[in-house]
Amino acid sequence: MPEAVSTATPDQLLRQLEWTVIRRLDGLLQGDYRTLWRGAGLDLADLRAYQHGDDVRHIDWNVTARLDEPHVRQFTEDRELSAWFLLDLSGSIDFGSDDRTKLSVSESFVTVLARLLTRHGNRVGALLYSHQVDGMLPARAGRNHVLELIQRMRNRPAPPKPQRRRRRGAPPAQQTVLADLLRSADTLIRRRSMIFVVSDFISAPGWEDALGRLSRRHEVLAVRLYDPLEMKLPNVGLVTIEDAESGEQLFVDTNDPSFRQRFAALADQHEAALRAALAKAQVDTLELATNDDLLESLLRFVALRRQRARQRSGAHMPAHLRGAAAPAMEPHHEVSVA
């Protein structure tokens, strides 16, 4: 299991990750393929059949008329990109069953991706949410900007004191409303960008539509944080479970097999609902557990994106159009994730 790093200063954390993750990942990503994120650049990269949710402004009407089927253009992303981190810093992010919390995982992921992007001259910004949208860090480049981002994550506003007692039937006072963060991003981020939604997605319902709208304008990656203990309770006897956001407490007997089975069943239901919601929003998902190795998780995801990109380029462009499209595709920008 990776060691906890949240006790290090922002500069110490960045230096540690530069040696253990960023240098290795950066070397593996450079130069041998087009950007993992295709966006609103100038060079045509691909033609493919229209899919539900595609931007209608990218429809190639000449190809559509010729094939009698809607087709859209995909473009190689500009060398200078803008990326945004939508950061869920609510109370549930502080949970971790061992020596690493979901917040620590989020911090490491954001540090790695932000530095990969900024070291190649790209800009990163962030919207931060604890119990509401608390602040915005404008998109800038540079190492110092990454350090500022880490510091802003650590200096999130303290949430109001949980209300342990509330009237029967009332909703949790501090329940996360992820839709507020997504709607704010849809309003504030005007230029097409790469957007990383970093959250455990423990939220009030209704965020799926907001995420889907965001993905129609931007390249969106949902980074789902979780802890293994949220999926399955061990047998540790009598324990008190507390909701990190509402403050509600429950005294349970984990020695009871039927209780552990009910807990696992509810966790499975939540997993199924979450996966269905992400599929509905039509976004790619990277799952990061508190006991995962960050580098291995990122490499698995990069390999998947590479495979999908090859499948798209090989399967979607009609054979008789590839020759005609070739002049428009050259020269293309060679860029990595950064």
N, C-alpha and C positions, 0 to 999 in steps of 0.2 A: 504494500500500500504506500502511496506517496506520503511523504511527511508533510505535516501542517506547516504552512509558511506565513500565516497571517500575522505572526508576532514580529516578522521582519519589517523594517522600514520600507517604504515604496521603492527606494533606490536599491536596497538589498534584495528585495523580491525580484525586481526587474533584472538585476545582474545574475541572480541565481537561475532564473528562467532563460536568460540569454544563453547561458552555458549548457543547461540541461535539455532545453526544448527548442528554443527559437533557432539557434544555429543549425541544428540537425534538420529541423523542419524546413527552414529556408533553403538549405542546400538541396533537399529532395524535391522542392517545388519549382525550381528555377529552370526556365528556358526550353523545356522539352514538350510543352503543350500550351495551347491557348488558355486564356483565363478560365478558371473554374466558374466564374460568374460572367455571363454574357449580358451586355446591357446596351446603353444608348450611344455607342461609339459611331464612327463614320464608316467603318469597313464591314462589308457584308460577310457574315460568317456562315450562314446556313439559311435554307428555306425548308419549312416543314408545314405539315397540315395544321390548320387552325384547331386549337383546343379551347374548351370552355374556360373563360377567365383571361385569355390572351388580350393584350391591348389592341383594340381594333385599329389604332393608328398605324400599326405595323403590318397590316394586311397588304400584300402585294397584289394589286387588282389585275395587273396584266397576267400574272401566273394563275390567279384565281379564275379569270375568264377562259384561259387556255385549257385548264384542267377540269373546269366545271366543279371545283372544290376549293373552298377558302384556304389560302396559304399565307403564312406570316413570315416576315424577314427577321432573322436574328443577327445581331451585330457584335463584332469584337469590341470589347469594352475599351474605352479610352485608357491611356496609360495612367493618367491621374484620376483616381477614383475617390469617391466619398463614401465612407462607411459610418453607420450609426449603431450604437449599442443601446437597446431599450432594456434597462436594468431593473428587474424586480428585486427590491431590497426589503421586502416586507418581513414580518416576524418569522414566518415559517422557513425563511432562507437560513436562519441561524441554527437550524437543526443539523445534528450529525451524531451518529451512534458510536463513533470511535473518536479518533483524534483529528478528524477533518470534517468541517461543516460544508453545507451546500454553498454558503457564502464564500468560503475559502476556494472551492472549486470554481465558482463564478469569477472570483478575483484573478485566479491563475489563467483561466480561459481568456478573459478580457485583456489581460496584460500581454499574453502571447499574440493574440490576433491584432491588437492595437499596435504592438511594436513591429510585427511583420509588415503591416500596412504602412506605417509611418516611416520606416527605414528606407522605403522605396519612394518616398515623396508624396504618398497619399495622405488624405486627411481623414480623421476620425472625430466623431462627436458622440454625445450620449444624452439620453433622457433618463432621469433617475426617479424611481417610484418607491416610497416606503409605505405610508398609509394614504398617500396621494402623489400626484406628480410634483416632486419637490424641487426640481431644478433641471436646467439644460446647460450642457457644456458644448459650446460651439465647435464645429468641425475645424480642426487645425492639424498640422503635421509637427513632427519633431519628438525627440525623446522626452523633453521636459513636459510636453503636453500629455504623454502617457503617464508620467509620474503624477501630474495633476489629476488625471482621471482616476488613478488608484486612490489618491488622497480623498477625492470626492466620494468615492464608494465607501471609504472608511468613516467619513464624517457625515454620514446620512443623518437626517433629523431623528431625534429620539421619538418613538411612537408614543401616543397618549397612553396613560396607565390603563391596562386592561380592566374591563368591568366584569368582575367575577360573578356578580349577581345582576340579572336583568329579568324583566317581566317575561312570563311564559309566552313562547311563540315569537318573540322579537328576534330579528336577525342579529348575528354577531356584530358588535359595535365596530370592530376593526377588521372586518372581512376585506380581503384584497379584491379590488375590482380591476382586473387586468385590462378590461376594455377601455378604461379611462386613459391608460398609458398608450394603448394602440391608437385611439382616436386622436390623442394629442400629437402623436408622431405623424399621423396622416395629415394633420393641419399644418404642422411646423416644418416638415421636411418636404420641400418643394421639388428639388432636383432629384432625378432618379438616382438611387443609391443602393448600396448593399446594406441590409438591415439585419442585425442579429438580435433576436428577442430572447434574452437570457432570463429564464424563470423556472420555477418548479410547477407552474400552471395550477397551483392550488388557489383557486379564485372563484368568485361569484360567476355564475354562468353568463353567457352572452358575449364572450370575447371572440368567438369563432368568426362571426360576420366581420368584425372590425379587423381581424387578422387577414381574412380573405380579401377585403378591400385594399389593405396595405400591400398585399402580394401582387395585386394587379398593376400597381405603379412602380414597385421596387422588387429587387431580388432579395427575398426574405429567407432567413434560416432560423428555425425555432431550435433553441438550445435548451433542452429540457434537463433540469437538475433533479436528482433524487438520491435518497439514501436507502440501502437494502432493508433497513428496519421498517420502512414505510410499506413494504410489500408483505413482510412476514414477521410475526412476533415470536421471539424465542421464549422458552419456558424459563422465566426468571422469578416465578412466584408472585407475591402481591406487590404491585407497583401503582404509582399515581401518574396518570397521563394528563398533560396539560396542553390545551390549544395555545400555541405561541402567539396568536393574534387576538383571540377573544378572552383569553385567560381562564376559560372554563376548564375545570378539572374533573377527572373521572378516576375512581379507585377500582382497579380491575385485578382479577386473579388469572395470570397467564399460565398457571398450572392446569387450568381447565381446558381440555382439548377442544370442547365444543366452542369455547370463546375464541380460541386461536383459529379454528376453522371459519367461524363467522367473520373474523377480522380479515382473513385471507380472501374470503369470498367478496367482501366489500372492496378490498384492494383490487381484486381482479375486475370488478365492475367499473371501478374508477379508471383503471388502465384501459379497458375497452372503450369507455366513453371518451377518454383523452385522445386515444389514437384515432377514433372516428372523427373527432373535432378537428384534429390537425390534418387529416385526410380531406375533410370538407373544405378547409381553408387552402388546400393545394400548396402546401409549403414543405420543403425538405426539413427533416428533423435530425438533430444530433443529440444523442442521449449521453449524459455524463453523470456517473454515479460517484459518490464520495470515496469509494474504494477503487476507482478506475485509475489507470495510468493515462495521463492527459495526452502524451505524445502518441501512444498507441491508438487512442480513441480518434485523434485527429487524422492519423494516417489511414485508419480504416475508412473514415468518411471521405478523405481525398480520393482513395482508391475507388470508392463507389461513384463519386462524381466523375472521375475520369472515364470509368466504364460507361456511364450513362451518356457522357458527352460523345464518346465514340459511337455508341449506338444511335444517337440522334443524327450525327453527321453522316453515318452510313446508311441509315434507313429512311430518313425523311426527305432528302433532296432527290427529286426525280432524276433518273440517269441522264435524260436528254437535256436537262437544264444545267448540269454540273459544268459542262464546257463553256456555256454562255455566261455562267456566273463567275467563272474563274478570274477574268480580268478585274472584276469589281472587288474580288477578295484579296488581291495583291496590290501593294504589300500590306501585310497585316501586322498589328502590334503584338509582339511576344511579351506577355506579362504573366506573372504567377498569381497566386492568391493576393499578393500585394500589388 
